[in-house]
Amino acid sequence: MRPTRMTHAVAGILLVIADGHRYGFDVMDATGLASGTVYPALRRLERAGLVTGQWEQVDPSAEGRPRRRHYAITPEGRRLLPQARARMADLQRLLGSAGPSLGGASGGGGPGEP
């Protein structure tokens, strides 16, 4: 198991997955992160044992969409949630102090909103 750096993206992803089982697009929607950030991070988190992933058992042709991989946080991942919350609080403070220079962000978003 390889350690994962607690980046802002990783922190946001862990926090939204901790809210319940989520699939990749749901994580993208909740965090505002792009697929090129979310999917590689999910693979790293899964390899590190911080989340588990499981393909849903549906017939894609019957559903009219591809199968989704649902992610859940592991006990090891839960132990990192305080660190993830602190990382997101740092980002919110930074955005709040920057004001209009970063698009007027006030830092008032939720923990999954970078």
Rosetta blueprint (number, residue, H / E / L):
1 M L
2 R L
3 P L
4 T L
5 R L
6 M L
7 T L
8 H H
9 A H
10 V H
11 A H
12 G H
13 I H
14 L H
15 L H
16 V H
17 I H
18 A H
19 D L
20 G L
21 H L
22 R E
23 Y E
24 G H
25 F H
26 D H
27 V H
28 M H
29 D H
30 A H
31 T H
32 G L
33 L L
34 A L
35 S H
36 G H
37 T H
38 V H
39 Y H
40 P H
41 A H
42 L H
43 R H
44 R H
45 L H
46 E H
47 R H
48 A L
49 G L
50 L L
51 V E
52 T E
53 G E
54 Q E
55 W E
56 E L
57 Q L
58 V L
59 D L
60 P H
61 S H
62 A H
63 E H
64 G L
65 R L
66 P L
67 R L
68 R L
69 R E
70 H E
71 Y E
72 A E
73 I E
74 T L
75 P H
76 E H
77 G H
78 R H
79 R H
80 L L
81 L H
82 P H
83 Q H
84 A H
85 R H
86 A H
87 R H
88 M H
89 A H
90 D H
91 L H
92 Q H
93 R H
94 L H
95 L H
96 G H
97 S H
98 A H
99 G H
100 P H
101 S H
102 L H
103 G L
104 G L
105 A L
106 S L
107 G L
108 G L
109 G L
110 G L
111 P L
112 G L
113 E L
114 P L
